[in-house]
Amino acid sequence: MPPAHTDSSLSLSRQFARWASSLRYQELPEPVRDKARAFLLHALTGAAIAHSSESARHVVEIALTEEGKPDGASVFHSQKRATRVGAAFANSEWIHA
């Protein structure tokens, strides 16, 4: 059995991932939760407004063509699904269009 990793032997990104995955919403201070809600609302509003963006629609269609997966992750403004990476890319395009 390999030895257990101590935090100091893990890369910085793995240490951050371990810390982030241990966070619980209820344990965050209210100002942090409020800011998180504001960021989420901003992202969803941006995605809703971008629905009329032809350039975003074109990029998302390319992503769905390349990364489409019937049992994959949801993509905004679409009944189609994609791999997690493809859906993340497509959804980020909607958010930032």
Secondary structure as UniProt FT lines:
FT   HELIX           7..9
FT   HELIX           12..22
FT   HELIX           25..27
FT   HELIX           30..49
FT   HELIX           50..52
FT   HELIX           54..67
FT   STRAND          68..74
FT   TURN            76..77
FT   STRAND          81..82
FT   HELIX           84..96
//
